[in-house]
Amino acid sequence: MPSPLADRLRPKTLDEVVGQRHLLAPGRVLRRIVESGQIPNLIFYGPSGVGKTTVARIIAGETKKALRRLNGTTASTADIKAVVEERDTIAGMGGILLYLDEIQYLNKKQQQTLLEYIEDGSVTLIASTTENPYFYVYNAILSRSTVFEFKPVEPEEVRRAVERAFRMADELSGLSTTVGEGVAEYLSSACGGDVRKALNAVEALSSAAGAADGLVTLEDAREVAQRSAMRYDRDGDAHYDILSAFQKSVRGSDENAALHYLARLLEAGDLISPCRRLLVMASEDIGLAYPLAAAVVKSCCDSAMQLGLPEARLPLAEAVILLCTAPKSNSAIMAIDAAMEDVRNGKTGEIPAHLRDGHYEGAQKLGHAQGYRYAHNFPGGWVEQQYLPDELKDAVYYHFGENKTEQAALEYRKKQRAGRGKQY
């Protein structure tokens, strides 16, 4: 059975690798490590289809160590031990290089077993993962490895691979494919930086071209690629990175960027995450500068959930633009976080006796609710009175923001209490 086109085109040297110039260009650290021949434990982190496995294979091919491969999705502790046991054989005399794909799928016990064998240097590890290793890889392994991040490949770089793939597909099939205008450019962009996706699309298009007089059209390319540019995993880094960029764009009052990240979430079919994040932002980032935003956003999110996609994009876009163009204040979150920090640190104290519940028999004998002053009975609805425990009586958690709404509240506060107690 013939191997996939992507495998036939797999680079044999670092110079043939598409993209990753920040790692592999002459003079870069990873390039110098490979050229030195002294390979330390390495972890390659990044999305699929960007060259992690290819680079690992190239490194392994240039080392004099015995190469062994395992995949974290299927490897067992026994498999790891079997690899290590080869140290005492003729094949393993020069050391063993273990290439472990998808290391994030090994459980903690398996990773601890692996650690035991890489510590003495007789086994060199090259691992790859699509997940953030700082979340999924055992800390002790991380501390003994160098992590390199692989990034999505730029469209200009992907195009070189696409054009080469069309040429090789013709050589293999004996056909002479006519690639329509814009096809290579579209595939290079639509793959979302995943070279393997682009090459798989080329293989499919080349196969279909045989039944269409060898012609590959832009419409064909769009049908094959579809939504492959989307890199999204609701449990992975991409999910949280998009949400982080989404909130920071709203906080920074950039409605265009915020709409872009909203579109990426919605295009991936994720309706719940942007709704939850918008509700958070209404209070965290707009807050008391425009308190009505919380109610408006809640209404928009309710509408979105009732409508479902694709119509849900309309009220959510409205909410995004509203929050981006609204005045901003983080005074509420700063206040509650400061109060919670005191509570976590044990700064609580006894509730003042005059504030305690007095609605039960015997409360007066305990002194509860005695001396409490009912604020509504005083001018302006305010009277000087201690509400915080003695230990925290002078604590100030909330500071009025500089926005118009909070400054108006501050002026009201000053007028309310003028000459009658605390100054603000």
Contacts in CASP RR format, 6 or more apart in sequence:
PFRMAT RR
TARGET T0000
AUTHOR 0000-0000-0000
METHOD contacts of the structure
MODEL  1
MPSPLADRLRPKTLDEVVGQRHLLAPGRVLRRIVESGQIPNLIFYGPSGV
GKTTVARIIAGETKKALRRLNGTTASTADIKAVVEERDTIAGMGGILLYL
DEIQYLNKKQQQTLLEYIEDGSVTLIASTTENPYFYVYNAILSRSTVFEF
KPVEPEEVRRAVERAFRMADELSGLSTTVGEGVAEYLSSACGGDVRKALN
AVEALSSAAGAADGLVTLEDAREVAQRSAMRYDRDGDAHYDILSAFQKSV
RGSDENAALHYLARLLEAGDLISPCRRLLVMASEDIGLAYPLAAAVVKSC
CDSAMQLGLPEARLPLAEAVILLCTAPKSNSAIMAIDAAMEDVRNGKTGE
IPAHLRDGHYEGAQKLGHAQGYRYAHNFPGGWVEQQYLPDELKDAVYYHF
GENKTEQAALEYRKKQRAGRGKQY
2 172 0 8 1.000
4 199 0 8 1.000
4 200 0 8 1.000
4 203 0 8 1.000
5 165 0 8 1.000
5 168 0 8 1.000
5 169 0 8 1.000
5 172 0 8 1.000
5 199 0 8 1.000
5 200 0 8 1.000
5 202 0 8 1.000
5 203 0 8 1.000
5 206 0 8 1.000
6 195 0 8 1.000
6 196 0 8 1.000
6 199 0 8 1.000
6 200 0 8 1.000
6 203 0 8 1.000
8 168 0 8 1.000
8 172 0 8 1.000
9 161 0 8 1.000
9 164 0 8 1.000
9 165 0 8 1.000
9 168 0 8 1.000
9 199 0 8 1.000
10 54 0 8 1.000
10 57 0 8 1.000
11 17 0 8 1.000
11 18 0 8 1.000
11 54 0 8 1.000
11 58 0 8 1.000
12 58 0 8 1.000
13 58 0 8 1.000
14 24 0 8 1.000
14 31 0 8 1.000
14 34 0 8 1.000
14 55 0 8 1.000
14 58 0 8 1.000
17 24 0 8 1.000
17 51 0 8 1.000
17 54 0 8 1.000
17 55 0 8 1.000
17 58 0 8 1.000
18 51 0 8 1.000
18 153 0 8 1.000
18 157 0 8 1.000
18 158 0 8 1.000
18 160 0 8 1.000
18 161 0 8 1.000
18 195 0 8 1.000
19 50 0 8 1.000
19 153 0 8 1.000
19 154 0 8 1.000
19 157 0 8 1.000
20 50 0 8 1.000
20 51 0 8 1.000
20 55 0 8 1.000
20 150 0 8 1.000
20 151 0 8 1.000
20 153 0 8 1.000
21 28 0 8 1.000
22 28 0 8 1.000
22 151 0 8 1.000
23 29 0 8 1.000
23 30 0 8 1.000
23 31 0 8 1.000
23 55 0 8 1.000
23 148 0 8 1.000
23 150 0 8 1.000
24 30 0 8 1.000
24 31 0 8 1.000
24 55 0 8 1.000
25 31 0 8 1.000
30 55 0 8 1.000
30 148 0 8 1.000
33 39 0 8 1.000
33 40 0 8 1.000
33 42 0 8 1.000
33 146 0 8 1.000
34 58 0 8 1.000
34 59 0 8 1.000
34 62 0 8 1.000
37 62 0 8 1.000
37 63 0 8 1.000
39 59 0 8 1.000
39 63 0 8 1.000
39 65 0 8 1.000
39 97 0 8 1.000
39 124 0 8 1.000
39 126 0 8 1.000
40 124 0 8 1.000
40 145 0 8 1.000
40 146 0 8 1.000
41 118 0 8 1.000
41 124 0 8 1.000
41 125 0 8 1.000
41 126 0 8 1.000
41 141 0 8 1.000
41 144 0 8 1.000
41 145 0 8 1.000
41 146 0 8 1.000
42 56 0 8 1.000
42 59 0 8 1.000
42 125 0 8 1.000
42 126 0 8 1.000
42 127 0 8 1.000
42 145 0 8 1.000
42 146 0 8 1.000
42 147 0 8 1.000
42 148 0 8 1.000
43 103 0 8 1.000
43 125 0 8 1.000
43 126 0 8 1.000
43 127 0 8 1.000
43 128 0 8 1.000
43 129 0 8 1.000
43 133 0 8 1.000
43 137 0 8 1.000
43 141 0 8 1.000
43 142 0 8 1.000
43 145 0 8 1.000
43 146 0 8 1.000
43 147 0 8 1.000
43 148 0 8 1.000
44 52 0 8 1.000
44 55 0 8 1.000
44 56 0 8 1.000
44 126 0 8 1.000
44 127 0 8 1.000
44 128 0 8 1.000
44 129 0 8 1.000
44 148 0 8 1.000
44 150 0 8 1.000
45 52 0 8 1.000
45 128 0 8 1.000
45 129 0 8 1.000
45 130 0 8 1.000
45 131 0 8 1.000
45 132 0 8 1.000
45 133 0 8 1.000
45 147 0 8 1.000
45 148 0 8 1.000
45 149 0 8 1.000
45 150 0 8 1.000
46 52 0 8 1.000
46 129 0 8 1.000
46 130 0 8 1.000
46 149 0 8 1.000
46 150 0 8 1.000
46 151 0 8 1.000
47 130 0 8 1.000
47 150 0 8 1.000
47 152 0 8 1.000
47 193 0 8 1.000
47 194 0 8 1.000
47 231 0 8 1.000
47 238 0 8 1.000
48 130 0 8 1.000
48 194 0 8 1.000
48 196 0 8 1.000
49 193 0 8 1.000
49 194 0 8 1.000
49 195 0 8 1.000
49 196 0 8 1.000
49 197 0 8 1.000
50 150 0 8 1.000
50 151 0 8 1.000
50 152 0 8 1.000
50 153 0 8 1.000
50 193 0 8 1.000
50 194 0 8 1.000
50 195 0 8 1.000
51 150 0 8 1.000
51 195 0 8 1.000
52 128 0 8 1.000
52 150 0 8 1.000
53 101 0 8 1.000
53 128 0 8 1.000
55 150 0 8 1.000
56 99 0 8 1.000
56 101 0 8 1.000
56 126 0 8 1.000
56 128 0 8 1.000
57 99 0 8 1.000
59 126 0 8 1.000
60 67 0 8 1.000
60 97 0 8 1.000
60 99 0 8 1.000
60 126 0 8 1.000
61 67 0 8 1.000
63 97 0 8 1.000
63 124 0 8 1.000
64 94 0 8 1.000
65 92 0 8 1.000
65 94 0 8 1.000
65 95 0 8 1.000
65 96 0 8 1.000
65 97 0 8 1.000
65 124 0 8 1.000
66 86 0 8 1.000
66 91 0 8 1.000
66 92 0 8 1.000
66 94 0 8 1.000
66 95 0 8 1.000
66 96 0 8 1.000
66 97 0 8 1.000
67 97 0 8 1.000
67 99 0 8 1.000
68 83 0 8 1.000
68 86 0 8 1.000
68 96 0 8 1.000
68 97 0 8 1.000
68 98 0 8 1.000
68 99 0 8 1.000
69 98 0 8 1.000
69 99 0 8 1.000
69 100 0 8 1.000
69 101 0 8 1.000
70 79 0 8 1.000
70 80 0 8 1.000
70 83 0 8 1.000
70 98 0 8 1.000
70 99 0 8 1.000
70 100 0 8 1.000
70 101 0 8 1.000
71 100 0 8 1.000
71 101 0 8 1.000
71 102 0 8 1.000
71 105 0 8 1.000
72 100 0 8 1.000
72 101 0 8 1.000
72 102 0 8 1.000
72 103 0 8 1.000
72 104 0 8 1.000
72 105 0 8 1.000
72 106 0 8 1.000
73 102 0 8 1.000
73 105 0 8 1.000
75 100 0 8 1.000
75 106 0 8 1.000
75 110 0 8 1.000
76 110 0 8 1.000
77 109 0 8 1.000
77 110 0 8 1.000
77 113 0 8 1.000
80 110 0 8 1.000
80 113 0 8 1.000
80 114 0 8 1.000
80 117 0 8 1.000
81 113 0 8 1.000
83 96 0 8 1.000
83 98 0 8 1.000
83 123 0 8 1.000
84 96 0 8 1.000
84 117 0 8 1.000
84 122 0 8 1.000
84 123 0 8 1.000
86 92 0 8 1.000
86 96 0 8 1.000
87 95 0 8 1.000
87 96 0 8 1.000
87 122 0 8 1.000
87 123 0 8 1.000
95 122 0 8 1.000
95 123 0 8 1.000
95 124 0 8 1.000
96 122 0 8 1.000
96 123 0 8 1.000
96 124 0 8 1.000
97 123 0 8 1.000
97 124 0 8 1.000
97 126 0 8 1.000
98 123 0 8 1.000
98 124 0 8 1.000
98 125 0 8 1.000
98 126 0 8 1.000
99 126 0 8 1.000
99 127 0 8 1.000
99 128 0 8 1.000
100 106 0 8 1.000
100 114 0 8 1.000
100 125 0 8 1.000
100 126 0 8 1.000
100 127 0 8 1.000
100 128 0 8 1.000
101 127 0 8 1.000
101 128 0 8 1.000
102 128 0 8 1.000
102 129 0 8 1.000
102 130 0 8 1.000
103 111 0 8 1.000
103 127 0 8 1.000
103 128 0 8 1.000
103 129 0 8 1.000
103 133 0 8 1.000
103 136 0 8 1.000
103 137 0 8 1.000
104 129 0 8 1.000
104 130 0 8 1.000
104 131 0 8 1.000
104 133 0 8 1.000
104 136 0 8 1.000
104 137 0 8 1.000
106 114 0 8 1.000
108 138 0 8 1.000
111 137 0 8 1.000
111 138 0 8 1.000
111 141 0 8 1.000
112 138 0 8 1.000
112 140 0 8 1.000
114 125 0 8 1.000
114 141 0 8 1.000
115 138 0 8 1.000
115 140 0 8 1.000
115 141 0 8 1.000
115 144 0 8 1.000
117 123 0 8 1.000
118 124 0 8 1.000
118 125 0 8 1.000
118 141 0 8 1.000
118 144 0 8 1.000
119 144 0 8 1.000
125 141 0 8 1.000
125 145 0 8 1.000
127 137 0 8 1.000
127 145 0 8 1.000
129 136 0 8 1.000
129 137 0 8 1.000
131 236 0 8 1.000
131 237 0 8 1.000
132 236 0 8 1.000
132 237 0 8 1.000
133 142 0 8 1.000
133 147 0 8 1.000
134 142 0 8 1.000
134 147 0 8 1.000
152 192 0 8 1.000
152 193 0 8 1.000
152 194 0 8 1.000
152 231 0 8 1.000
153 193 0 8 1.000
153 194 0 8 1.000
153 195 0 8 1.000
154 193 0 8 1.000
155 185 0 8 1.000
155 188 0 8 1.000
155 189 0 8 1.000
155 193 0 8 1.000
156 188 0 8 1.000
158 187 0 8 1.000
158 188 0 8 1.000
158 189 0 8 1.000
158 191 0 8 1.000
158 193 0 8 1.000
158 195 0 8 1.000
158 198 0 8 1.000
159 184 0 8 1.000
159 185 0 8 1.000
159 188 0 8 1.000
161 195 0 8 1.000
161 198 0 8 1.000
161 199 0 8 1.000
162 184 0 8 1.000
162 187 0 8 1.000
162 188 0 8 1.000
162 198 0 8 1.000
162 199 0 8 1.000
162 202 0 8 1.000
163 184 0 8 1.000
165 198 0 8 1.000
165 199 0 8 1.000
165 202 0 8 1.000
165 203 0 8 1.000
166 177 0 8 1.000
166 179 0 8 1.000
166 184 0 8 1.000
166 202 0 8 1.000
166 206 0 8 1.000
166 216 0 8 1.000
169 175 0 8 1.000
169 177 0 8 1.000
169 202 0 8 1.000
169 203 0 8 1.000
169 206 0 8 1.000
170 176 0 8 1.000
170 177 0 8 1.000
170 206 0 8 1.000
173 206 0 8 1.000
173 210 0 8 1.000
175 206 0 8 1.000
175 209 0 8 1.000
175 210 0 8 1.000
175 214 0 8 1.000
176 214 0 8 1.000
177 206 0 8 1.000
177 209 0 8 1.000
177 210 0 8 1.000
177 214 0 8 1.000
177 215 0 8 1.000
177 216 0 8 1.000
178 209 0 8 1.000
178 214 0 8 1.000
178 215 0 8 1.000
178 216 0 8 1.000
179 216 0 8 1.000
180 215 0 8 1.000
180 216 0 8 1.000
180 217 0 8 1.000
180 218 0 8 1.000
181 218 0 8 1.000
182 218 0 8 1.000
182 221 0 8 1.000
183 205 0 8 1.000
183 216 0 8 1.000
183 217 0 8 1.000
183 218 0 8 1.000
183 220 0 8 1.000
183 221 0 8 1.000
186 218 0 8 1.000
186 221 0 8 1.000
186 222 0 8 1.000
186 225 0 8 1.000
187 198 0 8 1.000
187 201 0 8 1.000
187 202 0 8 1.000
187 221 0 8 1.000
187 225 0 8 1.000
188 198 0 8 1.000
189 229 0 8 1.000
190 198 0 8 1.000
190 201 0 8 1.000
190 221 0 8 1.000
190 222 0 8 1.000
190 225 0 8 1.000
190 228 0 8 1.000
190 229 0 8 1.000
191 197 0 8 1.000
191 198 0 8 1.000
191 201 0 8 1.000
191 225 0 8 1.000
191 228 0 8 1.000
191 229 0 8 1.000
192 228 0 8 1.000
192 229 0 8 1.000
192 230 0 8 1.000
192 231 0 8 1.000
193 229 0 8 1.000
194 228 0 8 1.000
194 231 0 8 1.000
197 225 0 8 1.000
197 228 0 8 1.000
201 221 0 8 1.000
201 224 0 8 1.000
201 225 0 8 1.000
201 228 0 8 1.000
204 224 0 8 1.000
205 216 0 8 1.000
205 220 0 8 1.000
205 221 0 8 1.000
205 224 0 8 1.000
206 216 0 8 1.000
208 216 0 8 1.000
208 220 0 8 1.000
209 215 0 8 1.000
209 216 0 8 1.000
212 220 0 8 1.000
227 267 0 8 1.000
230 264 0 8 1.000
230 267 0 8 1.000
230 268 0 8 1.000
231 238 0 8 1.000
232 238 0 8 1.000
232 239 0 8 1.000
232 242 0 8 1.000
232 264 0 8 1.000
232 268 0 8 1.000
232 270 0 8 1.000
233 239 0 8 1.000
234 270 0 8 1.000
234 273 0 8 1.000
239 270 0 8 1.000
239 273 0 8 1.000
242 261 0 8 1.000
242 264 0 8 1.000
242 265 0 8 1.000
243 261 0 8 1.000
243 265 0 8 1.000
243 273 0 8 1.000
243 274 0 8 1.000
243 277 0 8 1.000
245 257 0 8 1.000
245 261 0 8 1.000
246 258 0 8 1.000
246 261 0 8 1.000
246 262 0 8 1.000
246 265 0 8 1.000
246 274 0 8 1.000
246 277 0 8 1.000
247 277 0 8 1.000
247 280 0 8 1.000
247 281 0 8 1.000
247 285 0 8 1.000
249 255 0 8 1.000
249 257 0 8 1.000
249 258 0 8 1.000
249 260 0 8 1.000
249 261 0 8 1.000
249 324 0 8 1.000
250 258 0 8 1.000
250 281 0 8 1.000
250 285 0 8 1.000
250 320 0 8 1.000
250 323 0 8 1.000
250 324 0 8 1.000
251 281 0 8 1.000
251 285 0 8 1.000
251 328 0 8 1.000
252 324 0 8 1.000
252 328 0 8 1.000
253 324 0 8 1.000
253 325 0 8 1.000
253 328 0 8 1.000
254 324 0 8 1.000
255 320 0 8 1.000
255 321 0 8 1.000
255 324 0 8 1.000
255 325 0 8 1.000
258 320 0 8 1.000
258 323 0 8 1.000
258 324 0 8 1.000
259 317 0 8 1.000
259 320 0 8 1.000
259 321 0 8 1.000
262 274 0 8 1.000
262 313 0 8 1.000
262 316 0 8 1.000
262 317 0 8 1.000
262 320 0 8 1.000
263 313 0 8 1.000
265 273 0 8 1.000
265 274 0 8 1.000
266 274 0 8 1.000
266 309 0 8 1.000
266 310 0 8 1.000
266 312 0 8 1.000
266 313 0 8 1.000
266 316 0 8 1.000
269 309 0 8 1.000
271 304 0 8 1.000
271 305 0 8 1.000
271 308 0 8 1.000
271 309 0 8 1.000
271 312 0 8 1.000
274 316 0 8 1.000
275 301 0 8 1.000
275 304 0 8 1.000
275 305 0 8 1.000
275 316 0 8 1.000
278 297 0 8 1.000
278 300 0 8 1.000
278 301 0 8 1.000
278 316 0 8 1.000
278 319 0 8 1.000
278 320 0 8 1.000
278 323 0 8 1.000
279 294 0 8 1.000
279 297 0 8 1.000
279 298 0 8 1.000
279 301 0 8 1.000
281 297 0 8 1.000
281 323 0 8 1.000
282 293 0 8 1.000
282 294 0 8 1.000
282 296 0 8 1.000
282 297 0 8 1.000
282 298 0 8 1.000
282 323 0 8 1.000
283 294 0 8 1.000
283 332 0 8 1.000
283 333 0 8 1.000
284 330 0 8 1.000
284 332 0 8 1.000
284 333 0 8 1.000
285 323 0 8 1.000
285 328 0 8 1.000
285 329 0 8 1.000
285 330 0 8 1.000
286 293 0 8 1.000
286 294 0 8 1.000
286 323 0 8 1.000
286 326 0 8 1.000
286 327 0 8 1.000
286 328 0 8 1.000
286 329 0 8 1.000
287 293 0 8 1.000
287 294 0 8 1.000
287 328 0 8 1.000
287 329 0 8 1.000
287 330 0 8 1.000
287 331 0 8 1.000
287 332 0 8 1.000
288 329 0 8 1.000
288 331 0 8 1.000
288 332 0 8 1.000
288 401 0 8 1.000
288 403 0 8 1.000
288 405 0 8 1.000
288 406 0 8 1.000
288 409 0 8 1.000
289 326 0 8 1.000
289 327 0 8 1.000
289 328 0 8 1.000
289 329 0 8 1.000
289 401 0 8 1.000
289 403 0 8 1.000
289 404 0 8 1.000
289 405 0 8 1.000
289 406 0 8 1.000
290 326 0 8 1.000
290 327 0 8 1.000
290 403 0 8 1.000
290 405 0 8 1.000
291 405 0 8 1.000
293 322 0 8 1.000
293 323 0 8 1.000
293 326 0 8 1.000
296 319 0 8 1.000
296 322 0 8 1.000
297 319 0 8 1.000
297 322 0 8 1.000
297 323 0 8 1.000
299 315 0 8 1.000
300 315 0 8 1.000
300 316 0 8 1.000
300 318 0 8 1.000
300 319 0 8 1.000
300 322 0 8 1.000
301 315 0 8 1.000
301 316 0 8 1.000
301 319 0 8 1.000
303 312 0 8 1.000
303 315 0 8 1.000
304 312 0 8 1.000
304 313 0 8 1.000
304 315 0 8 1.000
304 316 0 8 1.000
305 312 0 8 1.000
307 314 0 8 1.000
307 315 0 8 1.000
327 403 0 8 1.000
327 404 0 8 1.000
327 405 0 8 1.000
328 403 0 8 1.000
329 401 0 8 1.000
329 403 0 8 1.000
329 405 0 8 1.000
329 406 0 8 1.000
331 398 0 8 1.000
331 399 0 8 1.000
331 400 0 8 1.000
331 401 0 8 1.000
331 406 0 8 1.000
332 398 0 8 1.000
334 397 0 8 1.000
334 398 0 8 1.000
334 399 0 8 1.000
335 397 0 8 1.000
335 398 0 8 1.000
335 399 0 8 1.000
336 397 0 8 1.000
338 397 0 8 1.000
339 395 0 8 1.000
339 397 0 8 1.000
342 348 0 8 1.000
342 392 0 8 1.000
342 395 0 8 1.000
347 391 0 8 1.000
347 392 0 8 1.000
348 389 0 8 1.000
348 391 0 8 1.000
348 392 0 8 1.000
349 389 0 8 1.000
349 390 0 8 1.000
349 391 0 8 1.000
349 392 0 8 1.000
350 389 0 8 1.000
350 390 0 8 1.000
351 389 0 8 1.000
352 386 0 8 1.000
352 387 0 8 1.000
352 388 0 8 1.000
352 389 0 8 1.000
352 390 0 8 1.000
353 366 0 8 1.000
353 367 0 8 1.000
353 368 0 8 1.000
353 369 0 8 1.000
353 370 0 8 1.000
354 369 0 8 1.000
354 370 0 8 1.000
354 371 0 8 1.000
354 372 0 8 1.000
354 373 0 8 1.000
354 385 0 8 1.000
355 369 0 8 1.000
355 372 0 8 1.000
355 387 0 8 1.000
356 363 0 8 1.000
356 366 0 8 1.000
356 367 0 8 1.000
356 368 0 8 1.000
356 369 0 8 1.000
357 363 0 8 1.000
357 368 0 8 1.000
357 369 0 8 1.000
358 364 0 8 1.000
358 368 0 8 1.000
358 369 0 8 1.000
363 369 0 8 1.000
364 370 0 8 1.000
372 385 0 8 1.000
373 383 0 8 1.000
373 385 0 8 1.000
375 381 0 8 1.000
375 382 0 8 1.000
375 383 0 8 1.000
375 385 0 8 1.000
377 383 0 8 1.000
380 416 0 8 1.000
381 416 0 8 1.000
382 416 0 8 1.000
382 417 0 8 1.000
382 420 0 8 1.000
383 420 0 8 1.000
384 420 0 8 1.000
384 421 0 8 1.000
384 422 0 8 1.000
386 393 0 8 1.000
388 395 0 8 1.000
400 406 0 8 1.000
400 407 0 8 1.000
400 409 0 8 1.000
400 410 0 8 1.000
400 413 0 8 1.000
400 424 0 8 1.000
401 407 0 8 1.000
410 424 0 8 1.000
413 424 0 8 1.000
414 423 0 8 1.000
414 424 0 8 1.000
417 423 0 8 1.000
417 424 0 8 1.000
END
